[in-house]
């Protein structure tokens, strides 16, 4: 079971790049599917948000082990694809995420530090 993830969030499409945005979105979903098929991630989920006045229009959550996420972050192809998308959408961000047992580890560290600072 995945204990880590990458949250890839994006905002609105840059005006004039709408058609290219659809192409890059589809390429990204295919790429994430290939990562899953190759065992480089456990799975992924894509979420599109309804308009709400905020900066976040959608996100993908890639799930796997901390080692898989670290390797992906260091992968040149991943970096190239993030850069490409950054030229097409506003406010893109890639954030490390704790999932499953990773949450327990993170909370354990947090509680330990509270005790130290207590």
Buried (B, 14 or more C-beta within 10 A) or exposed (E): EBBBBBEBBBBEBBEEBEEBBEEBBEEBEEBBEEBBEEEBBBBBEBEEEEEEEEEBBBBBBBBBBBEBBBBBEEEEEBEEBBEEBBEBBEEBBBEEBBBEEBEEBEEEEEEEEEEEEE
